[in-house]
Amino acid sequence: MGLDIDDRVRQRAGEILVRVVEQPTLPSHLILGACAVELAQNYSHDQIAQAAAWEPVSRSADFDEPYPVDLVDHAQKNGPRLPTPGVDQEPRPVTTGLNRPRRPVP
């Protein structure tokens, strides 16, 4: 009798967590799975791009920065707002074993 895919995924995730918590420096976020890493990286890249595109507007909130910033010209120059993952885009199917129906163990 072998373990089904869900059990193997949970077992591997547990082993990874145990190994990580034994390290002297812990990550602030631990992302497990190739699909999860891709989603997190895409989201982070989009956040950085939005922050860069709207930087003059963001900085204009400080009193020592130029104000007001022309929002219309700025928006036209930097293009439309980037899509927010999970809000503006169709979600991609997750390909880990965690969301698959459990198969009975023979």
ABEGO torsion letter per residue (X at the ends): XBBBAAAAAAAAAAAAAAAAAABABBBABBBBEAAAAAAAAAAAAAAAAAAAAAAAAAAAABAABBOBBBAAAAAAAAEBBBBBBGAABBBBBBABAAABBBBBBX
